[in-house]
Amino acid sequence: MATKPTGSGFFDSLYGWVNERFKIDALVEYMGDKKVPVHGHSIFYYFGGISLFLFVVQVVTGILLLMYYRPGADSAYESVRFIVANVQFGWLVRSVHSWSANLMILAVFVHMFTVFFTYAYRRPRELTWLTGIGLLGLALMFGFSGYLLPWNELAFFATRVGTGMAGAIPIIGDDLMIVMRGGEEVTGATIGRFFGLHVAILPGLFTVLLAAHLVFIQRQGMSEPISWQGRTEKDKQYQRFFPSFLLRDLLVWLIALNVLAILAVLFPDGIGAVHWPLGTKADPFAPPPEVIRPEWYFMFAFQALKMLPAHVLFIEGELFGIIVFTIGGVIWTLVPFVDRKAGNRKASYLMAFGWLVLAFIIAMTALGYILE
């Protein structure tokens, strides 16, 4: 059984007071009994923790920015410029917020693909996979809704293109676009809707899904590699979740914090394909810039839709692309139920599908930046 720490009488009394109410000893004992598999791919276990850490950074920096940001067509751009130019370390907070958003989505993508290719979605972890896919979708929605908030030229036109794609959906497309924009066009009302989505609705949904995801992981533990099937317990290697894995996870968080700080200080407006200069204020009557592009994590879909012909058979090209992406997304989401072999390597068709999806995303993203 876990025992309370020894030390001064004050801290002993404080620990006893907290332990009596929240059963800290039982929690420590529970975490101490949990084991984490140790194998050649153990490093990928940490990407889930990195994603969680970067989300926490997002929340903290977002709250700080919220103290000065004012949504609205007449105030959004000016408030962001004031944060960057006049608020002490405001430029740094904005930079950290932007970098952590991009790194979080990258970490979530890496985490998702490693879970897929190691068959960690297999029974009994179907709900863990589904909540993870839901978290990825919400993270992408965070990026899309936050992109407009500075109300600069590039964000305005990119949002107009992005929301306009919804209009290609049959029957509900036009109504959905109006709901997203708050009207026929992207205006100050759109900022209000995206702001509410970004700071209230999405964080609430994300927190609920994240809590469920973490509970599932804690109850089911880390997935063991398929190569361990048939092995005896003495042929498997484990480390305790507490304190061994947890301390390593915190060390990875510290490394991620250092990387984030270096990027935020040296490249406050981003670099290369990942950049967010404030630029000029949005003007709905100004001509669109020569290059309109989404964030890098939407580039693969944007480029693929651009390459489609005007019509594919009897279907409009853009609508055909949306249909294909929808079908692919549904298959990807339902992978645990499509693969009924519980990780059997005979399910190679699913692995081929996974490699095809990964290659497609990388190729289309690279092509989007090469051809711009």
C-alpha positions, 0 to 999 in steps of 0.5 A, a space after each residue: 500500500 502507498 504510504 504518506 510522505 514523511 517530513 515536517 509536521 505541517 506537511 504531514 498534516 496537510 497531506 493527511 487532510 488532502 488524502 482523507 478527502 481525495 484518497 491520494 494514497 489510492 490514486 498513487 497506488 493505482 498509477 503505480 500498478 499500471 504498466 507501460 510496454 517498452 519496445 522499439 516504438 515506445 517513443 510514439 507513446 509520448 506524442 499523445 502527451 505532447 498534444 495534451 501539453 500543447 493544448 494546455 499552452 493554447 488555453 493559457 495563451 488564449 486566455 491572455 490574448 482574450 484580455 485584449 482582443 476585441 471581436 468585430 470588423 472595426 476592432 479585431 485587427 486594431 486589437 491584434 495590432 495593439 497586442 503585438 505593438 503595445 502590450 508588454 510581451 504581447 507579440 511573444 504570447 501571440 507567437 507562442 499561441 500560433 506556434 503551439 496551435 501548429 505543433 499541436 495539430 502536427 503532434 495529433 497527426 503523428 499520434 493518429 498515424 502511429 496508432 493506426 500503423 501499430 493496430 492500437 485501434 483494435 479491440 477493446 480500444 474502439 472508443 479510444 480511437 473514435 474520441 481521438 478522431 473527434 479530437 483531431 476534428 476539433 483541433 482542425 476546427 480550432 485552426 479554421 476558426 482562429 485563422 479569421 480572428 486577426 481580420 487581416 487580408 489573407 485571413 478574410 479571403 481564405 475564410 471566404 474560400 473555405 466557407 464557400 466550399 460548404 456551398 457545394 454540398 447538395 441541398 444544405 450547402 447554401 444554408 450551411 454557408 450562411 450559418 457559418 458566415 452569419 449572412 451571405 458574405 464574410 463580414 463582422 458577423 462572421 468574426 462574432 460567430 468564429 470568435 464564439 466558436 473558438 473561445 467557447 463552443 470548441 473548448 467545451 467540446 474538446 474538454 469533454 472529449 479529451 476527458 473521455 479519451 484520457 479515461 479510456 486510456 487510463 482504464 485500458 492502458 497502453 496498447 502492446 505491439 502485435 509482435 508480443 502476441 503469443 509471448 509469455 509475460 516474462 518475455 515482455 518488458 514493462 515500465 511503471 506508469 508512475 513514476 517512471 513513464 510519467 517522469 519521462 513524459 514530463 521531460 518530453 514536455 520540458 523539451 517541447 516547451 524549449 522548442 516552442 520557446 525557441 521558435 516563438 522568439 526567433 520566428 514570431 511571425 512563423 517561417 516558410 509554409 507556417 507563417 501568420 504575419 499580421 499584414 494589412 486589414 481586411 477590405 471586402 472591396 479590395 481585390 484578392 491577393 495573388 496567392 490565397 492558401 489555407 493553413 498547411 494542415 488544410 493544404 492537401 484538401 485544398 490542392 486536391 480540389 484545385 486539381 479536379 476538372 470542372 466536372 467528373 462524369 455528371 458531378 461538379 468537380 468540387 462536389 465530387 472531391 467533397 464526396 470522396 473526402 467524406 467517404 474516406 473520412 468515414 472509412 478512416 473513422 470506422 477502421 476499428 469496426 472494419 478491421 474485425 481481425 483484432 490486429 491480424 496482419 492479414 488485414 493488409 488492405 487496411 494498412 495499404 489504405 493507411 499508407 495511401 492516405 499518408 502518401 496522398 496528404 504529403 504529396 498534395 501538401 508538397 505540391 500545393 506549396 510548389 505550385 503556388 
